[in-house]
Amino acid sequence: MGKRIVIALGGNALGNTPYEQLSLVTETAKPIVDLIAQGNEVVIAHGNGPQVGMINLGLATAAEAGAIKSDMPFPECGAMSQGYIGYHLQNAIGNELAERGMAKDVATVVTQVLVDEADPAFQHPTKPVGAFYDKETADRIAAEKGYTMVEDAGRGYRQVVPSPKPVDVIEKNTVKALVDSGAVVITVGGGGIPVVRREGRLVGVPAVIDKDFASAKLAELLDADLLVILTAVEKVAVNFGKPDQKGLDALTPAEARAYIAQGQFAPGSMLPKVEAAVRFAESKPGRAALITLLEKAKDGIEGRTGTRISQ
């Protein structure tokens, strides 16, 4: 019996430029189609950090140079990134399905995700987006554009925007109808386009929802069996980078919380993945989350590797 699986793709599955991405998604599609071939219903979510930052800054620079009439608001940049990343993924997955003689529709849904305007995240921008800069360039961009720029893990300076928690997925019924019809769906790209409700209307806001939290919320709403968070490591580890580093095979939500309290997982890296996995695992009995490498997804689902979080 196949499972309903939501897969959250990490940035390593997409690359940093459209050309690199187009090449990488061809490989990304193979393990995804392996899961579909086993009879699973697969829904795909993805990040958009480098892509949305590139679109935002590129259009702002073009507007300043007078090449276009105005810059592009951040929610619209998110929508543009959903479109082109979704196109690359549905193209690659569709081609891989066709190569294997599997007749399945693949569709991308431009997705809005409801957030709470009172979320404290709006007062404290933390989510890095876009390219890395040296300090001098970062200071200039901050002065010229009013962006908040911070040092990011020793790799340089990046723009940060608010990262509110997802409350609801606006297009959930459309996504569910497509999944129920047998389609492979790409949705909540980049965590979804953040929207708030003002006087009964949905309004886009400049923010980036963490794609792992958005994926967990989507998995919950779709009544998925499994949330698979794909990243650059095979297993979640404690004492990461130390001589006594230890990979974890399985965790209960309580064990995961104890490790979180110890500061075992890096904020902005493994921490949101573990927190999202815990949220989904606790949302209903029988639900589980898996954190592993893309190429190990099939083995992880079969219990041979990865870190499984369940009650």
N, C-alpha and C positions, 0 to 999 in steps of 0.2 A: 504494500500500500504506500503510495507516494505521500510526501509531506508538503505542506505549504511553507515555503522558505522565503524569508526576506534576507537579501544579501546587501550588506553595506560595503561598497568598494572603497578602498583607501586610495590616496593620491598616487601611490606607487603603481597602481593599475592604470593610471591615466597619463602620467608625464606632465611636463611643464609648458609645452608649446602645442599648437594644433597639429603640427607635423609629427612630433614625437608621439602624441596621443593616438593619431590615426594608425601608426605602426604598432603601438603597444596594445590597443584594444583588440587587434587580431588575435593576439595570444590570450588576452583576458577572456575572450569569448569561449575559448575551448573548455576550460573547467566548468564554466557556467552551463554550456550545452551538455556536458557530461551529466550534470545533475538533472537537466530537463529530460535527457534520454532515459534516466532511471525512473521516470514517471512522476517527478516532483513538479509542483507548481512553483515557479520562481519569479520573484519580484525583485527588482534591482534598484538600489539607491546609491548615490555617489556624492563625494565631496566636490567642491569647486573653488577652494581657496586661491590657488595660483591663477585660475582662469578668470574668476570674477574681479580679482584685483587688476589683472592685465587689461580687461575690458574697460573697467572704471578709469584707470589711469590713462590708458590709450586715448579714450574719448575726451577726457578732461584736457589732455595735452593738445589734441586736435582742435578742440574748441578755443583754447587759448591762442593757438596759432592762426585762428580764423578760418581753418579748413572746413569746419562744420559750424552750424548756427548756435548750438548750445551743448554743454556736456550732458551726460546721461545720468539720471537719478539711480541710486544704488539698487533699489528693487528691480528696475528695468535691466540693469546689468546682470542681476541674478537670473532673470528670465532668459536673457540672451545666452548665458552660460548653460542653462538647462537645455536650451534648444540645440546648441552645437555639440555639447557632450552627449546628449541623448541621441542625436543623429549618428554620431560616431559609434555609439554602443549598439543601437538598433541595426545599423548597417553591418557591423562585424558579427553580431549574434545571428542576424538573418542569413548572412552568407555562410556561417558555420552550420546552421540548421539545414540550409539548402544542400551543402556539400554532403551532409549525412542522409539526405533524402527525407528529412523530417519537415512536414508541412505544419508550420505554426506561425501565427501572426506575432509581430514584435512591434510595440508601440511605446512612444514616450508621451507622458502626460505632463504638461507645464503645470506645476503644483504650487498652490498657495498654502502656507501653514500658519495657523492662527497662533499669535503670541499675546501675552498680557502686557498692556501698555504700562502697568505698574511694576513690571518685573524689574528688580534692582539692577539687572544687567545693563539697562539703558543708562544708568549713572556711571557705570564702570566698564568702558570698552576693553575687551580682552582678546577678541578673536583675530589672529593674524590673517591678513589677506594680501595677495599680490606678491611682487618681487622683493628680493632682499637688496638693501642699499648700505653703503658705508655711512658713517655718522654725518659727514658733511652734506651729502646728498639728501639724507633723511631730514636733516634740519631745514634744508631749503624747501623741500616738499611740504613739510609741516607749516612753514611760514607762508608759503604761497597758496596752499590749498586748504589750510585749516585742519588737516588730517592729524590724528593722534598716531605718532610713530614710536615704537618701542624696540628695544634690543630683544632678539628672539633666539634663545638657546645657543648663543655664541656664533650664530650663522650670519649675523648682520642685523639691520634694522628693517622693520616692516610696519605697514599701516595696521592698526587694530580698530575693530568696530564692535558694537555691542553683540552679545551672543545670548539672547533670551531663550528660555526653555519652550519647547512646542506644547501647545494646549490641544490642538485639533488639526486634522488634515482636511482642508476644505473640499478637495475633490475625491475624498475617500470612497464615496458610492460609485463614482465613475471607475476608479481603479479596481474596486471589488467586482464590478460588472465585467470588466475586461478580463480579470483573472478567472472569474467563474466561467467565462466563455472559452477559456483555454489559451488566451494570449499571454505572452511574456511581456511584462510591463516594467518600464523604467520610470521612476517617479521620485518625488521629494529630492530632486537634484540639488546638491549643495545645501541640503537640509530644508529645501523648500523656500519659496519667496515669502519672507516674513510679512504678515499683515495683522493689523489690529482692527477691532470693531469700534467705529465711532458713529453714534446716532444711527445704528442699524446698518451702516455701510462698511465694507471692507476697504481698508486703506493700506497701501504698501509703506513699509518703514525701512530706513537704512540700517541693516543689521545682517548677521549671518547666523543661522541656527546650526548648531553642531549636527553634522549629518548622522552621527551615531545615535544621538537622542531622537532625532526625527525618524530614523529607521526603526527605533524601538517603539515609538508612538504609532507609526504606521503598522508595524507587525502586530501590535496590540489591537488596533482597529480592524485589521483584516482577519483577526483570529488565527494568526500563523502558528505553526507548531514550533518553528525554530527561527531564531535570529542569528545570522552568521555575519560577524564583523571581521572583515579581512584587513590585514595590516602587514607590516614588514617583518614580523617575527612569527615563528611557528607556534610558540606558546607564551602566555603571560608569565613573567618571571618576577620573583622577589629577590631583593639584593642585586638588582640589575647592574651589570657592569663591574661587579665585585667578585673576588675569588670564590665566594660561597654562593654565587648566583644559582638559583634553583627554578627550573621550569615547573609550572603547575598543570596537572592533568585535569583536575576537577575541583570546583569550589562551590560551596553553598553561598547564598547571599550573605549570611552572617559572617562566614570566613572572609569573604571579599571585603566586607565593611571593616573587619578588624585590620586587614592589610592596608585599606585606605586610611584608616585612623593612624597607622604607623608611618604614613607618607611613602609607601612603597612604590606608588605609581606616579609618573611625571604628569603634572597638569598640562593640558594642551596636547598630550601625546597618548599614553596608555590610560590615564585616569578617566577621561570621558567614556572610553570604550568599556571599561569595567563597570562604571556607574550605569551606563545604558544597558549593559547585559544584565545587571542586577535588577534594574527597573522592569525589564521584560520578563525575566524569570519569575519575579514575584507577582506579576500582573494576573496570573491565573494558574492553578495547579496543572502540571503536565507540560508547561512551557519551558523551553531551555534556550540558552544562548551559547554560541561557540565563537571563540576568538582564535584565528589562525592565519596562515599564509594563503593567498589565493590558490596557488598550485597544490595546496594540501587540503582544500575545502572538502573534496570527496572523501578522503581518508578521515578527516575530522568528523564529518557527519556520520561515518561508519564507526566512530569511536576509537580510531587508531592513533590519532594525534590531536593537537590543539588543546585549548583550555575550555572545558565545558562548565557552564554555570547554571545550576538548577537547584530547585528546592529539595 
